[in-house]
């Protein structure tokens, strides 16, 4: 009987651990959340795209800012979801940028600007903002024109996971816009 209780205790603990969400990201020195799946790069988008392609992953950029309550919500409630966390790890090469940061970024078109000026150049106004890119970007094209999808703001788990999947499935190349894809996914 004691052996059965021990086996059941071990099994229930393993099951609980398997369905628990991943721990929320820690705050870095810059005040931004640092998820384990974020890449630390030189922020040269052509190099980052090549590295993402070499790993068989999609390039994504997430713009955030210190003190952003919506960034915090995403990092505490959405990204730690085990399904979302594992999907990002398996399918995405994610670079974080600071909406008001000074780190230099080299755009696909060759422009080199600090993060805050790049955010302005790209017309970004909200954090978090996720930008998703194709496997190939033509010469001279800036990131906003190259992006296959942009997700401005915080969304719940279902919408976020659907966007991540839609990009990986190349839904942007079909006649089904994301909104219809999302409605179909949520109705299943």
N, C-alpha and C positions, 0 to 999 in steps of 0.2 A: 504494500500500500504506500509506503514511504517513497519507494522508487517511482511509483506512478505520479505521486504529488510533485516530486522533483522534476520529472519529465514534463509534466503539464506546466509547471512554473517556468521552466526554461523555454518551452515552446511559446507560452503566452508572452514572455519577455521579448523573444525574438520577433514575434508578430507585431508587438507594440513598436519595437524599434524600426521595423520595416515600413510601417505606415506613418511614422512620425515625420513631420516636416523637417527640412534641413534647417540648421541654425541660421538666423538672420545675419546678414553681413555686418562686419565691424566697421566703425568709423575710422577713416584714415586721418593723417595729420592735416589734410586739406579740408576736413569736415565732410567728405563724401563717403558713402557706404562702399565697402570693398568686398565684393562677392568673389568667391574662389574661382569662378569661371571668367573673371575679367582678365584681360591680357595687358601686360605692361610693355608698351612698344615705344618706338621713337615717333609715333604718330605721323608716319609717312604713309598715306592711304594706299598708294600703289604697292609699296612693300607689304603692308598689312593684308591687302587683297591677295597678293601672291602667296603669302604664308597661309592665309585661310584656305585658298584653293589647294595648296600642297597637302593640307590636312583633310581635304574633302569637306570643308565647312563653309558656311555663309558668313560674310563679313557684316557686322552690325556695330553701330556706334550708339552709345547712350550718353546723352548730355544731362548733367545733373548740376545742382548747386548746393552750397552749404545751407543748412537750415530748411531745406525744401521738405514740407510736410508730405507732399505727394511722393517724393523719392523715398522717404522713410516708409510710407505705406506700401510701396512696391517691394522694398527690401525686407519688410517685416511680415507682410501678408501674402504677397504674390510669388515673388522669386523663390522663397524657401519651400514652396509646395514641391514635394518630391518629384511629381510628374514634370512640372515646369523646369525645375533645376536640372533634372537628368536630360530633358529635351534640349535645353540650352547647351549643356556640356557636350552632348553628342553631335549637335548640328551647327553650333555657332562659334565664331571667333569674335568676341565682344571687346571693344575698346571703349573705355570711359573717358569722357571729356568734361571739363569744368566750364559751365556757362560763363563764369567770370575769371577763368584761369589765364595764366600767362605762358603756359607751355606752348612752344611752337608746333604748329600742325602744317603738314604739307598736303594740300588738297590734290585730288586727281588731276586737276588742270595745271599743277605746278605752283600755284600760289602758296606762299608761306606766310602765315599769320599766327599770332597768339590765339589760344582757344577762344577768348572772349571776342576777338575781332572776327574769327572764323564763324562763330555763332551768329554774329551780326550779318556777315556776308551771306550766310546761308538762310537768313531770315527766321532764325529760331527764336521763339518767344516763351516757350513753356518748358518746364522741367517736371518730370523726366520727359525727354523726347528720344525715341528710338528710331534710328534710320537703318534701313536694310538695303543691301547692295547686290547687284547681279555678280556673276562670276567674272564677267569682263566689262570694263568701262572704256569706252572709246577715248582716244587721245584728246586732250583739251576740254574735256567735260568736267564741270564742277560737281561736287557731291550731291547737291539738291537735284540736279538734272539727272544724275546717274541713279539715284535711289529708286528702288522698285516699290518701296512703301515707307511711309513715315507714320509713327504712332506718337502723336503729341499728347502728353498727359498720362495720368495714372488710370489704369483699367483693372477690373477684377480678373480673377484667375481664368475664367472661361474665355473672355475676350482676348486676353494676353496669349493664352495657349493657342487659340485659334489663329491669331496673327502669326505667331511663330511657325505654326504648321503651314499656313497659307503661303508664306514666303518659301519655305523649304519645298513645298509641293509645286511651286511656281504658278500659283493661282493667278498672279498678275499677267500671265501669258494667256489666260483663258478668257472666255466671255462672262465668267461669273465674278462680279465684283466682290470685294471682301465682305461687304454688308450682307449680301445674299449667302455667301459661304458661311459667315458667322451664324445667320439665322438657321441655316440647314444643320450646322454642327450642334447648335443649342437645342434643336427640336428632336435630335436623335436620342 
